[in-house]
C-alpha cells in the first residue's frame, strides 16, 4: 500500500505578515503602518509596540486612511495601510484611484476579509470582486499569496519597490504548500505536469495541490501554478502551460466575472487557445459561515474541482 503524505501544517498569513512588518521596520526607519479601527488589527500590534511613533490608527471607513497614506508617502515614507477588502475597494476606491495610483504613491494596501473565510465575523466585511477593481487601476500591483511562506516573501517584495500595491490576505490559517518562492510577474510552479494545468490563488491553492496529488496517484500528470502575482501577471508562464499541457483549470475565491479565470482565458485566447475552465465564486454576494462549508456551497469544493479537472482530461483524451 502506497504511503499517504502527511497533511500540510497550517499557518496564519496575517501573523506572517505582521512578523515580516516588524523585521522590515527594523531595517527601514521610513516604513510606517496605518490601521483602520479603534484599536488596530491584532497582526500589526507588534509593529505598533515596537515602533509606536510609526504606527497610526485612523478612521475605519477607508477614504481618510488612503488620503493619509498618500500624504505620508510624499515625505519619502513606505506606507502599509491595513483594512478590510470591502473598505479598500469600496469607499476607499476613489481616493486610491485619484490620490495614490496617478502619482505612484508608495502605498501598500493590505486587505483582509476578501475571500469567504470569515466564519463568525459575518458577511458584511466580505468582498469578492476586489481583485478585478484593483487590477483595473493603472500602475497598481495586485498580489494574492496562498500560504504563509509566500506571504513573507510578498511583503518583502512590495516593500522593495516604489509604487502602489494591493495585497489580499486570507483570514483563516492556510496549509503551507510552498517554499515561499515569489517574484513579481512570475507564477510559481508547485507541481510539474504535462496532462493538465491548474492555476490557483489564495485559499484554493492548497486544494489545487491536493487535487493534483490525487490525480498523480492514478498516473495523471498535473502542473500547478501559484498565480500570486495577479498583476503583473506571468503571461509567458500561462502560455507555456497552455502549450505544454493543452488545458487549464483556474481556481479562485473571487467572482468569475472579473477574476483571474477571465485573465487566464483572455491570455490564452490571444496567444495559444486551449480549453479553460473556471472554478470561482458565481454571480452572488458574499455570505458568512464556517469557511469550508461556505467554499463548498459556492461551488469551490475539492470534489467540484476534481470533476472539472476530469472533464478537461476527458476532453483532451487523457482519460476515458
Secondary structure as UniProt FT lines:
FT   STRAND          10..11
FT   HELIX           13..27
FT   TURN            29..30
FT   STRAND          31..36
FT   HELIX           42..44
FT   HELIX           45..50
FT   HELIX           52..54
FT   STRAND          55..58
FT   TURN            60..61
FT   HELIX           63..73
FT   TURN            74..76
FT   STRAND          78..84
FT   HELIX           85..86
FT   HELIX           87..91
FT   HELIX           93..95
FT   HELIX           96..101
FT   TURN            102..104
FT   STRAND          107..112
FT   TURN            120..121
FT   TURN            124..125
FT   HELIX           130..135
FT   TURN            138..139
FT   STRAND          141..143
FT   HELIX           148..159
FT   STRAND          165..168
FT   STRAND          174..175
FT   TURN            184..185
FT   STRAND          188..191
FT   STRAND          196..200
FT   HELIX           202..204
FT   HELIX           205..216
FT   TURN            217..219
FT   STRAND          222..226
FT   STRAND          229..231
FT   HELIX           235..245
FT   STRAND          247..255
FT   TURN            256..258
FT   HELIX           260..271
FT   STRAND          275..281
FT   HELIX           291..297
FT   TURN            298..299
FT   HELIX           302..315
FT   TURN            316..317
//
